């Protein structure tokens, strides 16, 4: 029997506000700040304290909901979600349940199989929990609680079960992260836990060609995945695992799972709770959240061009390949950099600039571990370098060396070329003499080429370029080399 995967995603995104969701405590980097140093009576759950809603968190939530084409609720209700974990100081989480901030949205993803629309079920606001650190020392195991993260604004984005493969799941997660970063509401730094993804995975039989039953299988949830690699592998592992169980006539138990990165397997954490277990009821200390239509309209007009729209525009406006355009729009800062470079030198083909960014510049950035904000090569400077190549003033190899120096020093291309005497040699007479000298120095190789070993021509070409210190015009060198070899053959 064949099975079809049915997958939905819950994504928890910390909102990049200055203060927490219901108190004035600062939002801090928990990896860099002393534990329990950004905590007050409200976020530590002391009796008798009252929450006050963070307006900026609501604004950020609305930005995301509008970007996902959701319907905004004029009134939404906060609720208490009751469960008892050491990192939840109140014994409940303030969240939204029956009446969330927004519903019924959509997002388009791009995969190897083409485009697909993913339906968004709901977008709602809640507060984050604290952080647990499990310690083993001297044969003793214990857990430390840090409440710096408790009460940080959190946005939960829930999809319909529209995914059918691990590839689709990853494509959605990457696209959503890009949207959050474009909107400026989340850093996207998944290693710090500011974006956590939880797939719900089930399988159902496909009993006939073209027929897919409406009933869903028993699902499992994998909690708190914080990398695209882990997400994709955990989903693929669960699809295979559930298929093997069902083929053997066994049942899938509804459980909550964790992902063991070292072993690349999922592990059971607990039996999955149902919504009834959380005993939701309206939060008595917070009034209904009323969102004015005028405010929503103002936020809508402030939204930037989003990644999918920008992908299509760059592809059409600059005649870029899907692959190159996708690389450029993945980060807003890189897409901005590209368009600034194109504007700086309109005479230079945009494709050439895009290729230099996605190739050589990305390589240097990855090697140095810097992003666009840390680049010393300004957009106009890169465009100037590409212009020198297109005009034949330097060749590709020289341009790579110049870019490396620009990356390190921040100097302009023309300045480096002039200072180091790297201008391309295009003088036909000078190149003819270099070729003549190489053929005289390597007569056996020239004879081998003339006897039919065509690959030797690349060796001879390399020797000419070496003598020219890499500055000779490659096209002229190849043409002159072919000409002089043909003359030797004719003799």
C-alpha positions in Angstrom: 0.0 0.0 0.0 1.2 3.5 -0.8 1.0 6.3 1.8 0.8 10.0 1.5 2.3 12.3 4.1 0.1 15.0 5.6 2.0 17.6 7.5 1.1 20.9 9.2 3.5 23.3 10.8 3.5 25.4 14.0 6.1 28.1 14.0 7.0 30.1 17.1 8.8 33.4 16.3 10.0 35.7 19.1 9.1 39.3 18.3 12.1 41.7 18.3 10.6 44.2 20.7 12.6 46.1 23.3 10.5 44.9 26.3 8.6 41.7 27.2 4.9 41.0 26.3 3.3 42.0 29.6 5.9 43.8 31.6 8.7 46.4 31.2 11.6 43.9 31.5 14.1 44.2 28.6 14.3 41.4 26.0 17.9 40.2 26.2 20.1 37.7 24.4 19.8 34.7 26.8 23.1 33.3 25.4 25.0 36.5 26.5 23.2 37.6 29.6 23.4 36.4 33.2 20.6 34.0 34.1 17.5 35.5 35.8 18.8 39.1 35.5 16.0 40.4 33.3 13.1 39.3 35.5 10.4 41.1 37.5 7.4 40.2 39.6 5.1 39.9 36.5 7.2 37.6 34.3 8.3 35.5 37.3 4.6 34.8 38.1 4.4 36.4 41.5 0.8 36.5 43.0 -1.1 39.7 42.7 0.7 41.1 39.7 -1.2 42.3 36.6 -0.1 42.0 32.9 -0.1 45.0 30.6 -0.1 44.3 26.8 2.9 45.5 24.7 1.6 47.6 21.8 4.7 47.1 19.7 4.2 43.3 19.9 0.7 43.7 18.6 2.0 45.9 15.7 4.6 43.3 14.8 2.0 40.5 14.9 -0.2 42.5 12.5 2.7 43.1 10.2 3.3 39.3 9.9 -0.5 38.6 9.6 -0.9 41.1 6.8 2.2 39.8 5.0 0.6 36.4 5.1 -2.6 37.8 3.6 -4.6 36.9 6.7 -8.0 38.3 7.8 -7.4 40.5 10.9 -9.9 40.1 13.7 -11.3 43.4 15.0 -11.4 41.9 18.4 -9.3 39.0 19.8 -9.2 37.4 23.2 -6.2 36.3 25.4 -6.6 33.0 27.2 -4.8 31.0 29.9 -3.3 27.8 28.6 -2.7 25.7 31.7 0.2 23.3 32.0 2.9 22.7 34.6 6.5 22.9 33.6 9.4 24.2 35.6 10.0 27.0 33.0 6.4 28.3 33.2 6.4 30.2 36.5 2.7 31.1 36.6 1.6 27.5 35.9 -0.1 28.8 32.7 0.8 30.6 29.5 -1.0 33.7 28.3 -1.9 32.9 24.7 -4.8 33.2 22.3 -7.2 30.4 21.5 -10.7 30.7 20.2 -10.4 34.2 19.0 -6.8 34.8 17.6 -5.4 37.9 16.2 -5.7 36.7 12.5 -7.0 33.8 10.5 -7.2 32.4 7.0 -4.0 33.5 5.2 -1.8 32.1 2.5 1.8 31.9 1.4 3.4 30.7 -1.9 6.4 28.5 -1.7 8.8 27.4 -4.5 10.1 23.8 -4.6 11.7 21.6 -7.3 8.2 20.6 -8.2 7.1 24.2 -8.8 5.0 26.7 -6.8 2.5 25.7 -4.2 0.1 27.8 -2.0 0.2 26.9 1.7 -2.9 27.9 3.7 -2.4 29.7 7.0 -4.9 28.7 9.6 -4.2 31.3 12.3 -1.7 33.8 13.7 -1.8 34.5 17.4 0.1 36.3 20.1 1.4 34.7 23.3 4.3 34.8 25.7 7.4 32.7 25.7 8.5 30.3 28.5 11.7 30.3 30.4 14.7 28.2 29.5 15.8 24.9 31.1 19.4 23.7 31.3 19.9 20.1 32.2 23.1 19.4 34.1 24.9 16.2 35.0 27.7 16.5 37.5 29.3 14.1 39.9 26.8 11.5 39.1 23.9 13.8 39.9 21.4 15.1 37.4 19.5 18.3 37.9 17.9 21.2 36.0 18.5 24.9 36.1 15.8 27.4 35.3 16.5 30.8 33.6 13.5 33.1 33.4 15.1 35.8 31.2 13.1 34.5 28.3 9.9 34.1 30.2 7.3 36.6 28.9 9.1 37.5 25.7 6.6 38.3 23.0 5.9 35.3 20.8 4.0 34.9 17.6 2.6 31.5 16.7 1.9 30.9 13.0 -0.1 27.7 12.3 -0.7 26.2 8.8 -3.2 23.9 7.5 -1.9 20.3 6.9 -1.0 21.2 3.3 2.6 19.8 3.1 3.3 16.5 1.5 7.1 16.2 1.7 10.1 17.2 3.7 11.2 19.5 0.9 8.0 21.5 1.0 8.3 21.9 4.7 11.8 23.2 4.5 10.9 25.6 1.6 8.1 27.0 3.7 10.3 27.5 6.8 13.0 29.2 4.8 10.4 31.5 3.1 8.7 32.4 6.3 12.0 33.2 8.0 12.8 35.5 5.1 9.5 37.3 5.5 10.0 37.8 9.2 13.5 39.3 8.5 12.2 41.5 5.7 9.5 42.8 8.1 12.1 43.5 10.8 10.2 41.6 13.5 12.5 38.7 14.1 16.3 38.2 13.7 16.0 34.7 12.2 18.9 33.6 14.4 17.7 30.0 14.8 20.7 28.9 16.8 19.6 31.3 19.6 16.1 29.8 19.6 14.2 32.9 18.3 12.5 30.8 15.6 11.3 27.3 16.5 9.4 25.0 14.2 7.2 22.1 15.2 5.9 19.8 12.4 2.8 17.6 12.9 3.2 14.6 10.7 0.8 11.8 9.8 0.4 9.3 6.9 -2.8 8.2 5.2 -3.2 5.4 2.6 -3.7 6.2 -1.1 -6.0 3.4 -2.0 -6.4 4.1 -5.7 -4.7 6.1 -8.4 -5.8 9.7 -8.1 -7.9 9.1 -5.0 -6.9 10.5 -1.6 -9.2 9.8 1.3 -10.3 12.8 3.4 -9.5 11.0 6.7 -6.2 11.8 8.4 -3.9 9.4 10.1 -2.7 9.6 13.7 -0.2 12.4 13.9 2.9 13.0 16.0 4.5 16.4 16.8 8.2 17.0 16.8 9.0 19.9 19.1 11.3 22.9 19.0 13.4 22.3 15.8 15.7 25.2 15.4 17.5 24.5 12.1 16.3 23.8 8.5 18.5 20.7 8.4 17.0 19.3 11.5 13.5 20.1 10.3 13.9 18.4 7.0 15.6 15.3 8.4 13.1 14.9 11.3 10.2 15.0 8.9 11.8 12.6 6.5 12.6 10.3 9.3 9.1 10.3 10.7 7.6 9.7 7.2 9.7 6.6 6.8 9.1 5.4 10.4 5.4 5.7 10.2 5.3 4.0 6.8 7.2 1.1 8.2 4.8 0.8 11.2 1.7 0.9 9.0 3.1 -1.6 6.5 3.7 -4.0 9.4 0.1 -3.6 10.6 1.1 -1.6 13.7 -0.4 1.7 14.9 1.1 5.1 15.2 0.8 6.5 18.8 0.0 10.2 19.2 3.1 11.5 21.0 5.3 14.5 21.3 8.8 13.9 20.0 12.2 15.5 20.2 15.0 15.3 17.6 18.3 13.7 18.5 20.7 15.5 16.2 23.6 13.2 16.9 21.7 10.0 16.2 19.4 11.6 13.6 16.3 9.9 15.1 13.2 11.2 16.9 12.7 10.3 20.6 9.5 10.2 22.6 9.2 13.0 25.1 5.6 12.5 26.4 2.2 11.4 25.3 0.6 14.2 23.3 -1.8 16.4 25.1 -5.2 17.3 23.6 -6.6 20.8 23.6 -8.9 19.8 26.5 -5.9 19.1 28.6 -4.9 22.7 28.5 -8.2 23.9 30.1 -8.3 27.1 28.1 -10.3 30.0 29.6 -10.3 33.7 28.9 -7.5 35.6 30.7 -9.4 37.6 33.4 -6.6 40.2 33.8 -6.6 41.4 30.1 -9.5 43.0 28.2 -10.3 42.0 24.7 -7.8 43.4 22.2 -9.5 45.8 19.8 -7.7 46.6 16.6 -8.8 49.7 14.8 -9.2 49.4 11.0 -7.2 52.7 10.5 -4.2 51.3 12.3 -4.3 48.1 10.3 -4.5 50.2 7.1 -1.5 52.2 8.2 0.5 49.1 9.0 -0.4 47.6 5.6 0.9 50.6 3.7 4.2 50.4 5.6 5.0 46.8 4.6 8.1 46.4 2.4 8.2 44.5 -0.8 8.1 40.9 0.3 10.6 38.1 -0.8 8.2 36.3 -3.2 7.2 39.5 -5.0 10.8 40.6 -5.1 11.9 37.3 -6.5 9.5 37.6 -9.4 10.4 41.2 -10.0 14.2 40.7 -10.0 13.8 37.7 -12.2 11.8 39.6 -14.8 13.4 43.1 -14.5 17.0 41.9 -14.6 16.5 38.6 -16.6 18.0 36.5 -13.7 17.7 32.8 -13.4 15.4 31.4 -10.7 18.4 30.1 -8.8 20.3 33.4 -8.8 17.2 35.5 -7.9 16.4 33.1 -5.0 19.9 33.5 -3.7 19.7 37.3 -3.8 16.3 37.7 -2.2 16.9 35.2 0.7 18.3 38.2 2.7 16.8 41.7 2.2 20.2 43.3 2.8 21.7 41.3 -0.1 18.8 42.1 -2.4 19.2 45.8 -1.5 23.0 45.5 -2.1 22.4 44.1 -5.6 20.0 46.8 -6.7 22.2 49.5 -5.3 25.1 48.1 -7.3 23.0 47.9 -10.5 21.9 51.5 -10.0 25.5 52.7 -9.4 26.7 51.4 -12.9 23.7 51.1 -15.3 26.0 50.3 -18.2 27.1 47.1 -16.5 24.9 44.0 -17.1 22.8 43.2 -14.0 23.4 39.5 -14.6 27.2 40.1 -14.3 26.8 41.9 -11.0 24.4 39.2 -9.7 26.9 36.5 -10.6 29.8 38.2 -8.8 27.7 38.7 -5.7 26.3 35.1 -5.6 29.7 33.6 -6.5 32.9 35.4 -5.5 31.5 37.8 -2.9 29.4 35.1 -1.2 32.5 32.9 -1.0 34.5 35.7 0.7 31.6 36.5 3.1 31.2 32.8 4.1 34.9 32.4 4.6 35.1 35.5 6.8 31.8 34.9 8.6 30.4 38.4 7.8 27.0 39.5 6.5 26.1 42.4 4.3 26.2 44.8 7.3 29.9 44.0 7.8 30.9 44.3 4.2 33.7 46.8 3.4 33.0 46.5 -0.3 30.3 49.0 -1.0 27.7 48.3 -3.8 29.1 51.0 -6.1 32.7 49.6 -5.6 31.6 46.1 -6.6 29.8 47.5 -9.7 33.0 49.4 -10.5 35.0 46.2 -10.4 32.6 44.4 -12.7 32.8 47.4 -15.1 36.6 47.0 -15.3 36.1 43.4 -16.3 33.4 44.2 -18.9 35.6 46.9 -20.4 38.5 44.5 -20.7 40.7 46.5 -18.4 41.3 43.5 -16.2 40.5 39.8 -16.7 38.5 37.5 -14.5 41.5 36.1 -12.5 42.8 39.5 -11.8 39.4 40.7 -10.8 39.1 37.9 -8.2 42.4 39.0 -6.6 41.3 42.6 -6.7 38.0 41.7 -5.0 39.8 39.9 -2.3 41.9 43.0 -1.6 38.8 45.2 -1.7 37.1 42.9 0.8 40.0 43.2 3.2 40.9 46.8 2.8 37.7 48.6 1.6 39.6 50.3 -1.3 38.1 50.8 -4.7 38.9 48.5 -7.7 40.5 51.2 -9.8 42.7 52.3 -7.0 44.0 48.8 -6.4 44.5 48.1 -10.1 46.5 51.3 -10.6 48.5 51.0 -7.4 49.6 47.4 -8.1 49.9 47.7 -11.9 47.3 45.0 -12.6 45.8 46.5 -15.7 45.1 43.9 -18.4 47.7 43.5 -21.2 45.8 43.6 -24.5 48.7 44.7 -26.8 48.8 42.1 -29.6 52.5 42.5 -30.2 53.5 42.0 -26.5 51.2 38.9 -26.3 52.6 37.5 -29.5 56.1 37.7 -28.1 55.0 36.0 -24.9 53.5 33.1 -26.9 56.6 32.8 -29.0 58.8 32.6 -25.9 56.6 29.8 -24.4 56.5 27.7 -27.5 60.3 28.0 -27.7 60.6 27.0 -24.1 58.3 24.0 -24.4 58.9 22.4 -27.9 57.9 18.9 -26.8 54.6 20.1 -25.5 54.0 22.0 -28.8 54.8 18.9 -30.7 52.5 16.8 -28.6 49.6 19.3 -29.3 50.4 19.1 -33.0 50.3 15.3 -32.9 46.7 15.4 -31.7 46.9 15.9 -27.9 44.5 18.9 -27.8 44.6 19.1 -24.0 48.2 20.3 -24.1 46.9 23.7 -25.3 45.6 24.5 -21.8 49.1 23.9 -20.4 50.7 26.2 -23.0 48.0 28.8 -22.3 48.7 28.6 -18.6 52.4 29.2 -19.2 51.7 32.3 -21.2 49.4 33.7 -18.5 52.1 32.9 -15.9 54.7 34.9 -17.9 52.2 37.7 -18.1 51.6 37.5 -14.4 48.0 36.8 -15.1 47.4 40.2 -16.7 47.2 39.2 -20.3 43.9 39.3 -22.1 42.8 35.6 -22.2 40.9 35.9 -25.5 43.9 37.4 -27.3 46.3 34.8 -25.8 44.2 31.9 -27.0 43.9 33.4 -30.5 47.6 34.1 -30.8 48.5 30.7 -29.4 46.2 28.9 -32.0 47.7 31.1 -34.7 51.4 30.4 -33.9 50.7 26.6 -33.4 49.0 26.6 -36.8 52.1 28.3 -38.3 54.4 25.7 -36.8 52.2 22.9 -38.2 52.2 24.5 -41.7 56.0 24.6 -41.6 
